[in-house]
Amino acid sequence: MAETIRGEVVHVVPPADLDEYDVDDELRELAESRYVLVCRAGGAPSLVERALAFLTRRSIEAVTLVADAPVPEGESVTATAEPTRLDGVYEVTAVRDPPTTQP
């Protein structure tokens, strides 16, 4: 069942660089010729949210998206995605309001 995932892209792994990372074989197969986007779930936190997370020692919730196109690090992304068998990993089926990348 498709879900709407919103997050801030923390790191992007292009298909050509996948071998340089220690990723699960299932993720490697899933990503094969696509981009792996490691995101902070919910988007970029406000200063207050960061302070509360620090004071309460609450960890950042991460989500991994496998997408056909890259999204620049630091950009927010909202995507429709299907969960995979891997916990916290989703296959992107559509990106809403794709970020504008400047050359």
C-alpha positions in Angstrom: 0.0 0.0 0.0 1.5 3.3 -1.1 2.4 5.9 1.6 3.3 9.6 1.5 6.8 10.0 2.8 8.2 13.5 3.6 11.8 14.0 4.6 15.0 16.0 4.3 17.6 14.4 2.2 20.7 13.8 4.3 22.7 11.8 1.9 22.5 10.6 -1.7 24.1 7.5 -3.1 24.3 7.4 -6.9 24.0 4.0 -8.7 27.7 4.1 -9.7 28.8 4.6 -6.1 26.7 1.8 -4.5 29.7 -0.6 -4.3 31.5 1.9 -2.1 28.9 1.5 0.7 28.2 -1.3 3.0 24.6 -2.0 2.0 22.4 -5.0 2.4 22.4 -7.3 -0.7 18.6 -6.8 -0.9 19.0 -3.0 -1.0 21.8 -3.3 -3.6 19.5 -5.4 -5.8 16.6 -3.0 -5.3 18.7 0.0 -6.0 20.6 -1.5 -9.0 20.5 1.5 -11.3 18.6 4.0 -9.1 19.5 6.5 -6.4 19.4 5.7 -2.7 18.2 8.7 -0.7 18.8 8.7 3.0 16.4 11.1 4.6 15.4 12.5 8.0 11.8 11.5 8.3 9.4 14.4 8.6 11.6 17.0 7.0 14.0 19.5 8.5 13.3 20.1 12.1 12.9 23.6 13.5 15.4 25.0 16.1 12.9 24.2 18.9 12.5 20.6 17.6 16.2 20.2 17.5 16.6 21.5 21.0 13.9 19.2 22.3 15.4 16.2 20.6 18.8 17.0 22.1 17.4 17.5 25.6 15.2 14.4 25.5 17.9 12.4 23.8 15.4 11.4 21.1 17.1 10.0 18.0 16.5 11.1 14.5 14.2 8.9 12.6 15.7 7.9 9.2 14.0 6.6 6.1 15.6 5.3 3.0 14.1 6.0 -0.4 15.1 4.3 -3.7 14.3 6.7 -6.5 14.9 7.0 -10.3 16.2 10.6 -9.9 18.4 12.2 -7.4 17.3 14.9 -4.9 20.1 17.2 -3.7 21.3 16.9 -0.1 19.6 19.3 2.2 16.4 19.5 0.1 13.0 18.4 1.3 11.2 15.7 -0.6 7.6 14.5 -0.6 7.1 11.2 -2.3 4.6 8.5 -2.8 6.3 5.3 -2.1 5.7 1.6 -1.5 7.3 -0.1 1.5 9.7 -2.9 0.7 10.6 -6.0 2.7 13.4 -4.0 4.3 12.5 -2.1 7.4 12.5 1.7 6.7 13.2 1.3 3.0 10.7 2.5 0.4 10.5 2.4 -3.4 9.5 5.8 -4.8 6.6 5.7 -7.3 6.2 9.5 -7.6 7.8 12.7 -6.3 5.5 15.6 -5.5 6.8 19.1 -6.2 10.3 17.8 -7.3 13.1 20.1 -6.0 14.6 22.5 -8.5 18.2 21.8 -9.1 20.5 24.6 -10.2 23.3 23.7 -12.5 
